[in-house]
Amino acid sequence: RFLSSEYNRTEEFVSKYIDFDLVSKLYDPVDKKEEILLVGDPYRWIILVLLIVFSIVVVHNSQNKLRRNKSPEDIPHWLLNIWTILFSMVLGFYVGGAFPEIIDFLSPIGTLFFNYLLFCGLPILFCVVTLNFLKLIERSDGARFIKRFAMVMIFFFVIGAAIGLLTALVLKPGVGIPIEAQEALVSSMRETDPYEEVELSAGSIIWALPSNMIGNSVVKAFSENRTLTIVFFSIIFAFAVRYIQSSKRTGIVNSVETINDAFLFLFRLSYYVLPIGIFSLMLGQASIFIRDTEVLIALVMLIVCEIVCFIIWFLIGTLLGARKVSLSPKKYLGVIKKPMMLLFALLSSVAVIPEAVKTCEKSEQFNDENQKGVIPLLLVMFQPQTVSLFVVVAIFNMQLLGKSLNAGDYLYIMFSSIIAVFASIGVPSPLDLFTISMVVLPFNIPPTQVIFFLLPWMYTGRRLDTLAMATNDFAVVQFFRKKQTKNSDSEAL
């Protein structure tokens, strides 16, 4: 509309490079016609009733089994049962496809749920990072241990990013999606308001992360959900607290712990509406995938990629650990079997720490003061397999939307995924998923779109990841075995 007949040559030039038809499709009003995407009446109602009845039976039987095998205080509320969460996902996916007329009415519940998690979770993120870093500084007392620990973490996190990148590029889970499906995906994201898309190149990648890390306002960082800025502020705040007067430091630490406990209480309240929140989040996206079988196939391929990453990390942890302790892989797994299975069952690194330390004390291969001190830190902080997961899911979303990526883009995805996983350390699930926002926002992809793909794996396949986590933790702890010298790398621990 800004071109007149006097600029015909300019209009002709611009038309060569801009597909106005495609742009108009993406920015025309969305067709609000209600259509049933799966089955018609009365079968859609019959299937819905059957799904609800089946889910009730499964959850009821699961709760009864827990009552027989656990003490009353260890039995979770039925809303927190893993089967309740799984069926919430399934029902949300089905209802979104079979009853599109109710999506606009119910999907805002998912937005409210998402916002509440951020409302409570960002203060938790600040408190957890501050307290963890402060404890690490006070415990270590020497720079050599911190240097060794940081080098090991960064090395394996970079390996994790490379594994995720190669898996996504070789298997290409999001490639081959029809243009119509890509248009539908872009249209579904149009009403979101992510950060402005930025131009990334091999040159600008050096300054991309520092620019996002150091903001001009702490308040703005919290209001705009800039997790990377919050993490950076937490780290420098922890260093500042470490070097102030001892009496004042104690008061600050107690205050931060109190704030953390308060927001954790508020955050845990969301667990009781977690099934409803997941159901609502699934509603708005389900119709896109049911509309085109190619997108469903891509979703299956994404799960295959995630399983491949798990297998690679399980083999790395098992083979490296067995070699470091001079045992066969079978015997190595036998030594760490109990903490590994506890982590698989409880999905809590903190809950497994006592058993992990006990395993170190009982096993000759791990009975070392440094190893017993480092294993709790590794259980909480060492998550290279999550870096692989973030990279795979981020690239999958780019492929799904037909975005072309260059070397600078891949570098940004790899290193921002590493920072995102660092930011998620110590953060309760599912809040830890939201740190992936710093990976995808520069590509104009809203975090809710990416979290939609992460949720199925995080609530199902995440248990598999814990097996790889345990093998990796007990393998890497060998790098901190006390040396028979006066100046051990980890002596201060």
MARZA-793172 format. One record per residue (C-alpha): residue number from 0; residue in three letters; x, y, z. Coordinates in pm, 1 decimal, padded with zeros to 6 digits. Layout:
<pts>
NUM ALA X Y Z
...
</pts>
This chain:
<pts>
0 ARG 00000.0 00000.0 00000.0
1 PHE 00307.0 00221.2 00026.3
2 LEU 00396.4 00183.3 -00344.3
3 SER 00245.9 00403.5 -00620.6
4 SER 00260.1 00378.0 -00999.3
5 GLU 00573.0 00594.3 -00991.7
6 TYR 00764.9 00312.2 -00825.3
7 ASN 00679.4 00022.1 -01053.9
8 ARG 01043.2 -00083.6 -01078.2
9 THR 01074.1 -00093.1 -00700.6
10 GLU 00753.7 -00294.2 -00671.2
11 GLU 00878.9 -00540.8 -00932.3
12 PHE 01210.4 -00578.9 -00747.2
13 VAL 01045.3 -00635.1 -00408.2
14 SER 00801.7 -00888.9 -00555.7
15 LYS 01092.9 -01109.7 -00656.9
16 TYR 01194.1 -01158.5 -00295.6
17 ILE 00865.5 -01151.4 -00103.3
18 ASP 00591.0 -01408.1 -00137.2
19 PHE 00295.3 -01175.5 -00071.4
20 ASP 00044.4 -01459.4 -00109.1
21 LEU 00208.0 -01658.5 00169.8
22 VAL 00240.2 -01350.4 00391.9
23 SER -00126.9 -01267.3 00341.4
24 LYS -00224.8 -01623.6 00434.0
25 LEU -00030.4 -01601.7 00758.3
26 TYR -00169.5 -01263.1 00857.0
27 ASP -00527.8 -01292.6 00734.8
28 PRO -00780.6 -01355.9 01012.4
29 VAL -00781.1 -01717.6 01122.0
30 ASP -01074.6 -01914.2 00990.8
31 LYS -01301.8 -01957.6 01290.9
32 LYS -01514.5 -02222.6 01126.3
33 GLU -01569.2 -02499.6 01374.7
34 GLU -01481.6 -02835.1 01228.4
35 ILE -01453.6 -03176.2 01387.2
36 LEU -01110.5 -03303.1 01299.5
37 LEU -01132.9 -03661.7 01423.0
38 VAL -01475.3 -03827.2 01428.7
39 GLY -01831.4 -03705.6 01420.9
40 ASP -02128.1 -03753.2 01649.7
41 PRO -02201.0 -03972.6 01834.1
42 TYR -01863.8 -04149.2 01815.8
43 ARG -01656.7 -03860.5 01947.4
44 TRP -01868.5 -03861.4 02265.5
45 ILE -01844.7 -04237.7 02301.8
46 ILE -01464.9 -04227.6 02269.9
47 LEU -01445.7 -03942.1 02521.3
48 VAL -01653.6 -04132.7 02778.2
49 LEU -01444.7 -04447.4 02726.6
50 LEU -01121.3 -04252.8 02772.3
51 ILE -01248.5 -04091.1 03092.6
52 VAL -01373.0 -04421.6 03237.2
53 PHE -01048.8 -04598.4 03144.8
54 SER -00839.3 -04322.5 03301.6
55 ILE -01045.3 -04333.2 03623.4
56 VAL -01001.0 -04710.8 03649.8
57 VAL -00625.4 -04695.0 03589.8
58 VAL -00569.3 -04410.2 03837.5
59 HIS -00789.8 -04581.8 04099.7
60 ASN -00598.9 -04910.5 04065.1
61 SER -00267.2 -04726.4 04080.8
62 GLN -00366.9 -04551.5 04403.5
63 ASN -00479.3 -04882.3 04557.0
64 LYS -00145.8 -05039.1 04465.9
65 LEU 00038.7 -04750.9 04630.3
66 ARG -00170.2 -04789.9 04946.7
67 ARG -00065.9 -05155.6 04970.3
68 ASN 00304.7 -05090.5 04915.0
69 LYS 00366.5 -04754.5 05085.1
70 SER 00299.7 -04582.4 05413.3
71 PRO 00011.7 -04328.9 05414.3
72 GLU 00242.8 -04025.5 05425.4
73 ASP 00428.3 -04146.8 05112.9
74 ILE 00115.9 -04188.0 04899.3
75 PRO 00073.3 -03895.4 04656.9
76 HIS -00262.1 -03730.4 04601.8
77 TRP -00445.2 -03884.3 04307.4
78 LEU -00409.4 -03553.7 04119.4
79 LEU -00031.2 -03600.0 04140.5
80 ASN -00038.0 -03961.1 04023.6
81 ILE 00175.1 -04013.6 03712.1
82 TRP -00122.5 -04178.3 03538.2
83 THR -00337.8 -03872.6 03606.3
84 ILE -00080.7 -03654.7 03433.2
85 LEU -00048.4 -03891.5 03136.7
86 PHE -00422.9 -03913.4 03082.4
87 SER -00450.0 -03534.4 03111.6
88 MET -00215.7 -03509.0 02815.1
89 VAL -00405.3 -03772.8 02618.0
90 LEU -00745.6 -03620.0 02692.3
91 GLY -00623.8 -03270.0 02608.9
92 PHE -00486.3 -03390.3 02277.1
93 TYR -00806.6 -03579.3 02193.0
94 VAL -01051.2 -03308.8 02303.3
95 GLY -00855.9 -03043.8 02113.2
96 GLY -00894.6 -03247.0 01794.9
97 ALA -01246.5 -03383.5 01838.8
98 PHE -01411.3 -03078.8 02000.7
99 PRO -01250.5 -02771.7 01839.2
100 GLU -01549.2 -02556.5 01933.0
101 ILE -01444.9 -02551.4 02301.4
102 ILE -01078.6 -02464.3 02247.1
103 ASP -01130.8 -02087.6 02272.5
104 PHE -01331.5 -02134.3 02591.9
105 LEU -01091.6 -02365.2 02780.5
106 SER -00743.2 -02292.8 02645.2
107 PRO -00708.4 -01965.3 02847.2
108 ILE -00693.2 -02186.3 03156.5
109 GLY -00363.1 -02318.9 03023.0
110 THR -00236.0 -01962.7 02983.5
111 LEU -00332.5 -01879.1 03342.4
112 PHE -00161.7 -02196.6 03465.3
113 PHE 00151.9 -02112.0 03268.5
114 ASN 00157.3 -01755.9 03404.4
115 TYR 00112.0 -01874.9 03763.7
116 LEU 00410.2 -02109.2 03729.3
117 LEU 00622.8 -01820.1 03605.8
118 PHE 00485.2 -01592.1 03877.7
119 CYS 00605.2 -01830.7 04149.8
120 GLY 00892.8 -01991.2 03965.1
121 LEU 01112.4 -01695.8 03876.4
122 PRO 01167.4 -01595.4 04242.7
123 ILE 01246.6 -01962.7 04312.4
124 LEU 01498.2 -01959.1 04027.8
125 PHE 01672.3 -01655.3 04178.0
126 CYS 01677.2 -01800.8 04531.0
127 VAL 01793.2 -02149.4 04430.4
128 VAL 02077.3 -02026.8 04208.9
129 THR 02189.5 -01776.0 04473.5
130 LEU 02188.1 -02030.9 04757.9
131 ASN 02352.1 -02309.1 04554.4
132 PHE 02630.8 -02084.3 04429.8
133 LEU 02688.1 -01939.1 04775.1
134 LYS 02715.9 -02286.7 04930.0
135 LEU 02953.6 -02395.7 04654.3
136 ILE 03181.2 -02094.7 04713.4
137 GLU 03181.5 -02136.5 05092.4
138 ARG 03236.4 -02511.7 05075.9
139 SER 03519.4 -02506.4 04825.5
140 ASP 03733.3 -02234.6 04986.3
141 GLY 03979.0 -02274.1 04699.2
142 ALA 03967.2 -02176.7 04334.5
143 ARG 04126.0 -02499.2 04209.3
144 PHE 03825.1 -02715.5 04290.5
145 ILE 03584.0 -02465.0 04133.3
146 LYS 03801.5 -02455.4 03821.9
147 ARG 03809.9 -02836.5 03798.0
148 PHE 03435.9 -02866.2 03859.0
149 ALA 03353.2 -02594.8 03604.8
150 MET 03581.2 -02748.6 03340.8
151 VAL 03424.0 -03093.1 03380.4
152 MET 03071.0 -02950.2 03368.3
153 ILE 03135.5 -02735.0 03062.3
154 PHE 03317.1 -03014.0 02876.4
155 PHE 03032.8 -03263.3 02915.9
156 PHE 02766.3 -03000.3 02852.5
157 VAL 02935.2 -02914.1 02521.6
158 ILE 02941.2 -03286.0 02438.7
159 GLY 02569.5 -03294.7 02521.6
160 ALA 02499.8 -03004.5 02286.8
161 ALA 02698.0 -03174.8 02009.1
162 ILE 02507.2 -03502.1 02058.1
163 GLY 02175.6 -03319.3 02036.7
164 LEU 02284.3 -03127.5 01726.3
165 LEU 02407.8 -03436.3 01540.8
166 THR 02096.8 -03635.3 01634.9
167 ALA 01864.4 -03362.6 01506.3
168 LEU 02063.3 -03308.0 01185.3
169 VAL 02097.1 -03678.4 01102.9
170 LEU 01742.2 -03792.4 01185.4
171 LYS 01576.8 -03460.8 01081.2
172 PRO 01254.2 -03511.0 01281.2
173 GLY 01084.7 -03190.9 01159.6
174 VAL 01185.5 -03197.8 00792.1
175 GLY 00937.0 -03263.9 00512.8
176 ILE 00634.1 -03090.6 00664.4
177 PRO 00388.5 -02960.4 00399.0
178 ILE 00366.9 -02583.0 00355.3
179 GLU 00001.0 -02590.2 00466.1
180 ALA 00099.9 -02740.3 00800.5
181 GLN 00377.1 -02483.1 00841.3
182 GLU 00126.8 -02204.6 00774.8
183 ALA -00105.5 -02350.2 01039.1
184 LEU 00176.7 -02361.1 01292.7
185 VAL 00279.3 -02001.8 01223.9
186 SER -00083.4 -01888.3 01244.1
187 SER -00121.7 -02060.5 01579.9
188 MET 00174.7 -01864.0 01714.1
189 ARG 00069.1 -01528.8 01569.5
190 GLU -00111.9 -01397.8 01876.6
191 THR 00190.3 -01448.0 02101.2
192 ASP 00428.3 -01160.3 02161.7
193 PRO 00782.2 -01299.2 02178.3
194 TYR 01091.7 -01086.1 02171.6
195 GLU 01184.5 -00925.5 01845.5
196 GLU 01355.7 -01164.5 01607.0
197 VAL 01728.9 -01101.8 01590.4
198 GLU 01983.0 -01159.2 01318.4
199 LEU 02241.1 -01418.1 01423.1
200 SER 02569.3 -01474.0 01244.6
201 ALA 02904.9 -01627.6 01325.3
202 GLY 03031.2 -01281.6 01423.2
203 SER 02740.3 -01166.1 01636.7
204 ILE 02710.7 -01499.5 01821.6
205 ILE 03005.9 -01397.3 02043.3
206 TRP 02807.2 -01106.9 02187.9
207 ALA 02457.2 -01256.3 02169.9
208 LEU 02472.4 -01439.2 02504.2
209 PRO 02646.5 -01158.9 02701.4
210 SER 02394.8 -00908.3 02566.9
211 ASN 02103.2 -01123.9 02680.7
212 MET 02277.1 -01204.3 03008.6
213 ILE 02347.3 -00850.7 03130.7
214 GLY 02026.8 -00649.6 03136.6
215 ASN 01975.1 -00286.3 03229.6
216 SER 01715.0 -00358.8 03498.3
217 VAL 01664.7 -00643.3 03744.3
218 VAL 01295.2 -00559.7 03775.0
219 LYS 01258.1 -00568.8 03396.6
220 ALA 01428.1 -00909.2 03387.1
221 PHE 01164.3 -01051.6 03621.7
222 SER 00873.7 -00878.2 03448.2
223 GLU 00980.9 -01002.9 03103.3
224 ASN 01078.8 -01354.8 03219.4
225 ARG 01441.6 -01312.4 03111.5
226 THR 01577.5 -01620.0 03287.9
227 LEU 01935.4 -01576.7 03165.6
228 THR 01955.6 -01226.8 03315.5
229 ILE 01805.2 -01355.5 03640.7
230 VAL 02061.3 -01636.6 03661.7
231 PHE 02350.3 -01396.9 03596.9
232 PHE 02220.2 -01157.9 03862.7
233 SER 02183.8 -01450.5 04107.7
234 ILE 02546.4 -01554.0 04053.5
235 ILE 02696.8 -01208.7 04103.9
236 PHE 02464.3 -01152.6 04400.3
237 ALA 02594.6 -01475.7 04558.3
238 PHE 02953.5 -01357.4 04511.4
239 ALA 02865.4 -01022.1 04668.6
240 VAL 02701.4 -01188.9 04969.9
241 ARG 03004.8 -01414.5 05015.3
242 TYR 03236.2 -01119.7 05075.4
243 ILE 03027.9 -00905.9 05311.0
244 GLN 03045.0 -00914.8 05690.1
245 SER 02964.6 -01257.3 05837.0
246 SER 02681.3 -01141.1 06064.9
247 LYS 02510.0 -00956.9 05781.1
248 ARG 02564.9 -01251.3 05545.3
249 THR 02377.6 -01485.5 05779.0
250 GLY 02076.5 -01253.9 05783.0
251 ILE 02072.0 -01225.5 05403.7
252 VAL 02098.2 -01603.0 05357.4
253 ASN 01816.7 -01664.4 05606.3
254 SER 01598.4 -01410.6 05425.3
255 VAL 01663.1 -01569.6 05084.9
256 GLU 01587.8 -01916.2 05226.5
257 THR 01261.2 -01788.2 05376.8
258 ILE 01154.3 -01630.4 05047.1
259 ASN 01246.7 -01951.2 04865.6
260 ASP 01039.7 -02163.9 05106.1
261 ALA 00739.8 -01932.3 05069.8
262 PHE 00740.9 -01938.9 04690.9
263 LEU 00805.0 -02314.3 04690.0
264 PHE 00488.1 -02355.9 04895.9
265 LEU 00293.9 -02144.7 04645.4
266 PHE 00447.9 -02333.6 04356.0
267 ARG 00357.9 -02674.1 04503.2
268 LEU -00005.0 -02564.3 04518.1
269 SER 00000.5 -02566.6 04137.6
270 TYR 00067.2 -02941.9 04144.6
271 TYR -00295.9 -02998.3 04240.0
272 VAL -00414.4 -02829.4 03921.5
273 LEU -00128.0 -02967.0 03713.1
274 PRO -00353.5 -03212.5 03522.2
275 ILE -00597.2 -02931.6 03435.8
276 GLY -00312.0 -02705.4 03329.2
277 ILE -00157.7 -02970.5 03105.4
278 PHE -00498.6 -03057.2 02960.2
279 SER -00558.7 -02691.5 02871.2
280 LEU -00211.8 -02642.3 02723.8
281 MET -00266.3 -02943.7 02497.7
282 LEU -00602.9 -02818.9 02370.8
283 GLY -00483.3 -02527.1 02162.5
284 GLN -00209.6 -02717.4 01980.0
285 ALA -00370.9 -03056.8 01924.4
286 SER -00579.6 -02957.5 01621.7
287 ILE -00268.1 -02858.0 01428.0
288 PHE -00116.9 -03204.4 01456.0
289 ILE -00435.7 -03396.2 01396.5
290 ARG -00507.7 -03192.3 01085.2
291 ASP -00198.3 -03324.7 00908.2
292 THR -00053.5 -03674.4 00950.4
293 GLU 00290.5 -03547.1 00847.3
294 VAL 00307.9 -03340.3 01165.4
295 LEU 00210.6 -03639.8 01376.5
296 ILE 00487.2 -03841.5 01212.2
297 ALA 00728.7 -03558.7 01294.4
298 LEU 00619.6 -03573.0 01660.2
299 VAL 00692.3 -03947.7 01665.4
300 MET 01032.8 -03882.1 01507.9
301 LEU 01107.3 -03629.3 01781.9
302 ILE 01045.1 -03898.1 02044.0
303 VAL 01277.2 -04131.3 01850.1
304 CYS 01548.3 -03861.9 01862.5
305 GLU 01501.9 -03825.7 02238.1
306 ILE 01534.6 -04202.7 02285.0
307 VAL 01851.3 -04203.8 02071.8
308 CYS 02001.9 -03932.3 02294.3
309 PHE 01916.2 -04137.2 02604.3
310 ILE 02083.2 -04449.6 02460.9
311 ILE 02398.0 -04256.0 02369.2
312 TRP 02429.7 -04104.5 02717.3
313 PHE 02355.5 -04433.5 02893.2
314 LEU 02634.0 -04601.4 02694.3
315 ILE 02875.8 -04312.8 02758.0
316 GLY 02810.3 -04318.1 03133.0
317 THR 02831.0 -04696.9 03160.9
318 LEU 03143.8 -04745.1 02949.5
319 LEU 03329.2 -04443.9 03092.5
320 GLY 03239.1 -04534.3 03450.0
321 ALA 03335.4 -04899.7 03406.3
322 ARG 03669.9 -04799.1 03257.2
323 LYS 03748.8 -04544.3 03529.0
324 VAL 03684.1 -04795.0 03812.7
325 SER 03834.9 -05093.2 03625.7
326 LEU 03516.9 -05300.9 03631.1
327 SER 03308.4 -05465.4 03362.8
328 PRO 03002.4 -05262.2 03256.2
329 LYS 02776.0 -05521.7 03420.7
330 LYS 02959.0 -05502.7 03755.1
331 TYR 02971.0 -05123.8 03738.3
332 LEU 02592.9 -05107.8 03696.2
333 GLY 02560.1 -05356.5 03982.9
334 VAL 02757.2 -05130.3 04217.7
335 ILE 02542.3 -04822.8 04146.7
336 LYS 02216.3 -05014.9 04099.1
337 LYS 02039.4 -04898.6 04415.1
338 PRO 02081.3 -04519.4 04375.4
339 MET 02015.4 -04557.1 04003.1
340 MET 01682.9 -04734.9 04059.4
341 LEU 01585.4 -04492.6 04337.8
342 LEU 01642.9 -04202.4 04100.7
343 PHE 01435.5 -04382.6 03838.2
344 ALA 01150.1 -04437.1 04085.2
345 LEU 01150.1 -04105.2 04272.8
346 LEU 01255.4 -03863.9 03997.2
347 SER 01428.5 -03657.8 04265.4
348 SER 01803.8 -03601.8 04276.5
349 VAL 01786.3 -03456.1 04626.6
350 ALA 01602.3 -03762.3 04760.5
351 VAL 01872.8 -03994.6 04623.5
352 ILE 02169.7 -03809.8 04775.7
353 PRO 02178.9 -04011.4 05105.5
354 GLU 02179.3 -04344.9 04920.4
355 ALA 02441.1 -04220.2 04671.9
356 VAL 02674.7 -04118.8 04956.2
357 LYS 02613.2 -04456.0 05123.2
358 THR 02706.4 -04632.8 04798.5
359 CYS 03032.8 -04437.4 04791.7
360 GLU 03107.4 -04544.6 05149.8
361 LYS 03033.8 -04913.3 05085.7
362 SER 03211.4 -04946.8 04748.7
363 GLU 03588.5 -04952.8 04728.7
364 GLN 03579.2 -04783.3 04387.4
365 PHE 03400.3 -04477.5 04529.9
366 ASN 03515.6 -04475.9 04894.3
367 ASP 03697.6 -04144.7 04878.6
368 GLU 03630.6 -03825.5 05074.4
369 ASN 03633.8 -03607.2 04765.9
370 GLN 03397.9 -03836.4 04577.4
371 LYS 03152.8 -03846.3 04868.5
372 GLY 03158.2 -03467.0 04874.2
373 VAL 03118.9 -03417.7 04499.3
374 ILE 02847.2 -03676.4 04425.6
375 PRO 02563.5 -03459.5 04574.9
376 LEU 02669.6 -03167.3 04355.1
377 LEU 02675.2 -03388.7 04046.9
378 LEU 02332.9 -03536.1 04123.3
379 VAL 02182.0 -03187.8 04133.3
380 MET 02387.5 -03002.3 03871.5
381 PHE 02526.8 -03252.0 03617.5
382 GLN 02265.6 -03280.6 03340.0
383 PRO 02436.5 -03302.2 02997.3
384 GLN 02155.8 -03525.2 02867.1
385 THR 01913.0 -03236.1 02925.1
386 VAL 02134.1 -03016.9 02704.9
387 SER 02096.6 -03276.1 02428.3
388 LEU 01719.9 -03272.7 02479.0
389 PHE 01695.2 -02893.3 02458.4
390 VAL 01904.6 -02879.4 02139.8
391 VAL 01699.1 -03152.6 01970.7
392 VAL 01365.3 -02991.9 02058.3
393 ALA 01481.1 -02643.0 01954.5
394 ILE 01609.5 -02759.3 01614.2
395 PHE 01297.3 -02971.9 01567.6
396 ASN 01082.3 -02659.3 01602.0
397 MET 01297.5 -02474.7 01347.2
398 GLN 01267.9 -02764.9 01102.9
399 LEU 00895.1 -02790.7 01163.9
400 LEU 00845.6 -02429.2 01059.8
401 GLY 01077.3 -02458.2 00760.2
402 LYS 01335.9 -02215.4 00900.2
403 SER 01678.5 -02232.5 00736.9
404 LEU 01966.7 -02221.9 00984.5
405 ASN 02331.5 -02132.1 00935.5
406 ALA 02641.8 -02212.8 01138.5
407 GLY 02587.9 -01912.6 01365.4
408 ASP 02232.7 -02024.5 01442.4
409 TYR 02350.1 -02373.6 01537.2
410 LEU 02621.0 -02228.0 01761.5
411 TYR 02365.2 -02008.8 01933.9
412 ILE 02128.3 -02303.8 01988.4
413 MET 02409.8 -02516.5 02134.2
414 PHE 02551.3 -02260.1 02374.8
415 SER 02218.9 -02108.4 02477.4
416 SER 02094.7 -02462.4 02554.3
417 ILE 02393.9 -02506.2 02785.0
418 ILE 02309.5 -02180.1 02963.7
419 ALA 01941.1 -02279.0 02978.4
420 VAL 02022.4 -02607.7 03152.4
421 PHE 02250.0 -02425.9 03398.2
422 ALA 01954.6 -02196.9 03467.0
423 SER 01726.5 -02494.1 03535.0
424 ILE 01953.5 -02650.8 03798.7
425 GLY 01768.0 -02691.0 04126.6
426 VAL 01439.8 -02566.9 03979.6
427 PRO 01135.9 -02793.3 04042.5
428 SER 00965.4 -02959.8 03747.9
429 PRO 00791.6 -02853.6 03526.1
430 LEU 00932.1 -02504.0 03579.4
431 ASP 01272.3 -02621.5 03455.9
432 LEU 01125.4 -02652.7 03105.7
433 PHE 01067.2 -02279.1 03076.8
434 THR 01437.3 -02193.9 03063.5
435 ILE 01435.0 -02316.5 02703.3
436 SER 01272.4 -01981.7 02622.7
437 MET 01617.0 -01822.3 02594.3
438 VAL 01700.2 -02072.9 02318.0
439 VAL 01397.1 -02020.9 02093.4
440 LEU 01285.8 -01660.7 02146.7
441 PRO 01552.4 -01511.2 01915.2
442 PHE 01399.5 -01723.6 01637.4
443 ASN 01054.2 -01578.0 01704.5
444 ILE 00916.7 -01904.7 01843.4
445 PRO 00707.3 -01867.6 02163.0
446 PRO 00811.0 -02089.5 02456.0
447 THR 00461.0 -02240.6 02488.3
448 GLN 00501.3 -02395.7 02142.8
449 VAL 00829.4 -02562.4 02242.0
450 ILE 00707.5 -02672.2 02585.0
451 PHE 00417.4 -02846.1 02412.1
452 PHE 00672.7 -03081.0 02253.2
453 LEU 00874.1 -03119.0 02572.9
454 LEU 00586.5 -03213.3 02803.6
455 PRO 00520.4 -03566.8 02670.1
456 TRP 00884.4 -03665.8 02715.1
457 MET 00935.3 -03487.8 03046.0
458 TYR 00643.3 -03673.8 03206.3
459 THR 00718.2 -04014.2 03052.0
460 GLY 01062.8 -04059.8 02899.9
461 ARG 01220.1 -03846.6 03171.3
462 ARG 01240.9 -04160.4 03382.0
463 LEU 01471.2 -04311.9 03121.0
464 ASP 01690.5 -04003.4 03138.9
465 THR 01742.1 -04062.6 03510.9
466 LEU 01915.3 -04394.1 03434.3
467 ALA 02165.2 -04212.6 03213.9
468 MET 02199.0 -03940.8 03479.3
469 ALA 02302.4 -04193.9 03745.1
470 THR 02558.1 -04369.8 03524.5
471 ASN 02703.6 -04032.3 03423.1
472 ASP 02723.0 -03902.0 03781.6
473 PHE 02914.1 -04202.5 03914.0
474 ALA 03142.1 -04200.3 03610.0
475 VAL 03228.9 -03830.1 03631.5
476 VAL 03283.8 -03841.7 04008.8
477 GLN 03599.7 -04042.7 03932.3
478 PHE 03756.9 -03724.2 03796.1
479 PHE 03751.6 -03589.9 04152.1
480 ARG 03921.9 -03884.0 04324.1
481 LYS 04167.2 -03756.4 04582.7
482 LYS 04522.9 -03758.3 04453.9
483 GLN 04809.6 -03866.9 04672.1
484 THR 04961.4 -03521.2 04673.2
485 LYS 04957.5 -03231.2 04913.4
486 ASN 04760.3 -03013.6 04679.6
487 SER 04470.7 -03217.1 04557.5
488 ASP 04247.8 -03053.2 04304.6
489 SER 03950.5 -03103.5 04530.7
490 GLU 04111.7 -03088.5 04873.0
491 ALA 03909.2 -02792.6 04985.3
492 LEU 03585.9 -02986.2 04948.8
</pts>
